[in-house]
Amino acid sequence: MSLIKKAFIVFALAGVLIVGGVAMNKKEASAAEQVQINMEKIDKSIQRETREHTDLSFISNPYDYIRDSEYYDNT
């Protein structure tokens, strides 16, 4: 096998590893961003409940705030 073919194979494998690594990092960042977005929506929901003095705002059990929350289920 010539030196050029060996170099091509090495660079091709390195390229595949780099592209694969970048693709995986984007997926992880996307999942982390989605969790952050869901947590912010949960927080806004709780703030709205307390601001509007709904029946839920008088309950001290924190699980009641997230019981029917689609954002909590997504987190």
One Martini backbone bead per residue (centre of mass of N, CA, C, O) as a GRO file, in nm:
protein
   75
    1MET     BB    1   0.096   0.037   0.024
    2SER     BB    2   0.081   0.350  -0.019
    3LEU     BB    3   0.126   0.657   0.122
    4ILE     BB    4  -0.127   0.791   0.002
    5LYS     BB    5  -0.336   0.583   0.094
    6LYS     BB    6  -0.278   0.601   0.396
    7ALA     BB    7  -0.337   0.903   0.424
    8PHE     BB    8  -0.626   0.892   0.325
    9ILE     BB    9  -0.736   0.702   0.543
   10VAL     BB   10  -0.662   0.874   0.787
   11PHE     BB   11  -0.821   1.131   0.702
   12ALA     BB   12  -1.097   0.996   0.673
   13LEU     BB   13  -1.122   0.897   0.967
   14ALA     BB   14  -1.086   1.173   1.098
   15GLY     BB   15  -1.331   1.304   0.962
   16VAL     BB   16  -1.546   1.116   1.077
   17LEU     BB   17  -1.487   1.174   1.376
   18ILE     BB   18  -1.538   1.477   1.368
   19VAL     BB   19  -1.827   1.475   1.257
   20GLY     BB   20  -1.943   1.291   1.478
   21GLY     BB   21  -1.874   1.474   1.718
   22VAL     BB   22  -2.037   1.721   1.629
   23ALA     BB   23  -2.312   1.580   1.613
   24MET     BB   24  -2.324   1.499   1.915
   25ASN     BB   25  -2.301   1.784   2.040
   26LYS     BB   26  -2.564   1.894   1.922
   27LYS     BB   27  -2.754   1.695   2.064
   28GLU     BB   28  -2.681   1.768   2.357
   29ALA     BB   29  -2.746   2.067   2.338
   30SER     BB   30  -3.039   2.031   2.262
   31ALA     BB   31  -3.128   1.884   2.520
   32ALA     BB   32  -3.038   2.103   2.718
   33GLU     BB   33  -3.212   2.326   2.599
   34GLN     BB   34  -3.486   2.185   2.643
   35VAL     BB   35  -3.471   2.173   2.948
   36GLN     BB   36  -3.445   2.476   2.993
   37ILE     BB   37  -3.712   2.554   2.862
   38ASN     BB   38  -3.896   2.383   3.048
   39MET     BB   39  -3.810   2.520   3.313
   40GLU     BB   40  -3.904   2.804   3.234
   41LYS     BB   41  -4.205   2.725   3.193
   42ILE     BB   42  -4.256   2.633   3.478
   43ASP     BB   43  -4.187   2.900   3.614
   44LYS     BB   44  -4.403   3.069   3.467
   45SER     BB   45  -4.643   2.907   3.570
   46ILE     BB   46  -4.599   2.961   3.870
   47GLN     BB   47  -4.605   3.271   3.854
   48ARG     BB   48  -4.894   3.288   3.743
   49GLU     BB   49  -5.039   3.152   3.977
   50THR     BB   50  -4.947   3.360   4.198
   51ARG     BB   51  -5.043   3.623   4.055
   52GLU     BB   52  -5.359   3.513   4.017
   53HIS     BB   53  -5.464   3.355   4.264
   54THR     BB   54  -5.503   3.067   4.259
   55ASP     BB   55  -5.570   2.774   4.407
   56LEU     BB   56  -5.276   2.672   4.369
   57SER     BB   57  -5.126   2.911   4.528
   58PHE     BB   58  -5.225   2.782   4.825
   59ILE     BB   59  -5.036   2.550   4.779
   60SER     BB   60  -4.745   2.379   4.928
   61ASN     BB   61  -4.721   2.161   4.714
   62PRO     BB   62  -4.501   2.129   4.452
   63TYR     BB   63  -4.637   1.890   4.288
   64ASP     BB   64  -4.898   2.044   4.204
   65TYR     BB   65  -4.760   2.229   3.983
   66ILE     BB   66  -4.658   1.955   3.799
   67ARG     BB   67  -4.868   1.733   3.747
   68ASP     BB   68  -4.993   1.875   3.452
   69SER     BB   69  -4.710   1.911   3.312
   70GLU     BB   70  -4.563   1.902   3.003
   71TYR     BB   71  -4.278   2.011   3.080
   72TYR     BB   72  -4.210   1.795   3.291
   73ASP     BB   73  -4.239   1.549   3.103
   74ASN     BB   74  -4.002   1.659   2.908
   75THR     BB   75  -3.778   1.650   3.145
   0.00000   0.00000   0.00000
